[in-house]
Structures are given as structure tokens and as C-alpha cells.
Amino acid sequence: MIENVIITKLKKIPDERGSIFHMLRSDDPHFKKFGEIYFSLAYPGVIKGWHEHTKQEQNYAVIDGMIKLVMYDNRNNSKTFQSLQEVFIGDLNYCLVTIPFGIIMGYKCIGHKTSILANCSTIPHDPKEMISYDPLGDKVPYQWDIKFK
């Protein structure tokens, strides 16, 4: 586990009309503040990332499909500096992943259908506070291929 990354199990409440998917409340202990919410759609096999935020915290939940979220601790003062963490989230593991700034992250849509990721960040998007890296480059020591075990 990377220091200060929080994974919170979330509730899905189904009934005969459909379902409610909980994500984030202002009285949750891990909620800091509202900046912006957006949805990111990815097709099967697509990689989105690497991104590093310098000021904003991310709150990721996948409301449809599955992703492999990969995080790399790029904070020099962290106990887990240069550690990697994979989390599989979505239909089969509905949870919220709270990611502090200074963590390089990216995700790959896995499985056979499109994924929809919801992100509630602590500040509105500002392209000047986000650093992008090549998802297939060498900034993060990670290979996106399936690991056969």
C-alpha cells in the first residue's frame, strides 16, 4: 500500500427500478473539499495516464466496467517513495480510491466492455498543476501487459 492512498468500499443499492451507487459525501472522513467532478470513459484495452497532480487530490470510483489503476509514489518525503500499487476497481470491486497529490497514476480498461470512471477532485482542473508522462515510457517502472500467474 502506498502511504496516504485510501481505499473505501462503497455501496450499491439495487431495487426493481435500478440501482443507487454511493461515491462520496461531505461528511466522509476522507472528504477534503469539492473542486470538480468529471467522468472518464475508456474503451477495452485503452491506457490513460500517466498523470501526476501537484496540488489536487483525486477520488476515483468506477461506476461501470473494470479498470486496473496503477499508482507510483513520486513523493521524496514519503515512506513509500518509488513504490507501486495496483488496484482493480469497478463492477467486481466497487470502491473509492483517494489519491493524494504527488502520486503518478494511470489506468487501463480491462475486460470486454467500456469503463466509466468518476473523479471528484479537490480543485477544478488546471492544466498547469498536472504533469503528464508517456504511459509506455520509463518514468514509471511498470509494464501494462497481463501478468500470467
JONOR-V18536 format. One record per residue. N is the residue number from 1. RES is the residue in one small letter. SS is DSSP state (alpha for helix, beta for strand, coil for the rest). Layout:
BEGIN
<<N	RES	SS> <N	RES	SS>>
END
This chain:
BEGIN
<<1	m	coil> <2	i	coil> <3	e	coil> <4	n	coil> <5	v	coil> <6	i	beta> <7	i	beta> <8	t	beta> <9	k	beta> <10	l	coil> <11	k	coil> <12	k	beta> <13	i	beta> <14	p	beta> <15	d	beta> <16	e	coil> <17	r	coil> <18	g	beta> <19	s	beta> <20	i	beta> <21	f	beta> <22	h	coil> <23	m	coil> <24	l	coil> <25	r	coil> <26	s	coil> <27	d	coil> <28	d	coil> <29	p	coil> <30	h	coil> <31	f	coil> <32	k	coil> <33	k	coil> <34	f	coil> <35	g	coil> <36	e	beta> <37	i	beta> <38	y	beta> <39	f	beta> <40	s	beta> <41	l	beta> <42	a	beta> <43	y	coil> <44	p	coil> <45	g	coil> <46	v	coil> <47	i	beta> <48	k	beta> <49	g	beta> <50	w	beta> <51	h	beta> <52	e	beta> <53	h	beta> <54	t	coil> <55	k	coil> <56	q	coil> <57	e	coil> <58	q	beta> <59	n	beta> <60	y	beta> <61	a	beta> <62	v	beta> <63	i	beta> <64	d	beta> <65	g	coil> <66	m	beta> <67	i	beta> <68	k	beta> <69	l	beta> <70	v	beta> <71	m	beta> <72	y	beta> <73	d	beta> <74	n	coil> <75	r	coil> <76	n	coil> <77	n	coil> <78	s	coil> <79	k	coil> <80	t	coil> <81	f	coil> <82	q	coil> <83	s	coil> <84	l	beta> <85	q	beta> <86	e	beta> <87	v	beta> <88	f	beta> <89	i	beta> <90	g	beta> <91	d	coil> <92	l	coil> <93	n	beta> <94	y	coil> <95	c	beta> <96	l	beta> <97	v	beta> <98	t	beta> <99	i	beta> <100	p	coil> <101	f	coil> <102	g	coil> <103	i	beta> <104	i	beta> <105	m	beta> <106	g	beta> <107	y	beta> <108	k	beta> <109	c	beta> <110	i	beta> <111	g	coil> <112	h	coil> <113	k	coil> <114	t	coil> <115	s	beta> <116	i	beta> <117	l	beta> <118	a	beta> <119	n	beta> <120	c	beta> <121	s	beta> <122	t	coil> <123	i	coil> <124	p	coil> <125	h	coil> <126	d	coil> <127	p	alpha> <128	k	alpha> <129	e	alpha> <130	m	beta> <131	i	beta> <132	s	beta> <133	y	coil> <134	d	coil> <135	p	coil> <136	l	coil> <137	g	coil> <138	d	coil> <139	k	coil> <140	v	coil> <141	p	coil> <142	y	coil> <143	q	coil> <144	w	coil> <145	d	coil> <146	i	coil> <147	k	coil> <148	f	coil> <149	k	coil>>
END
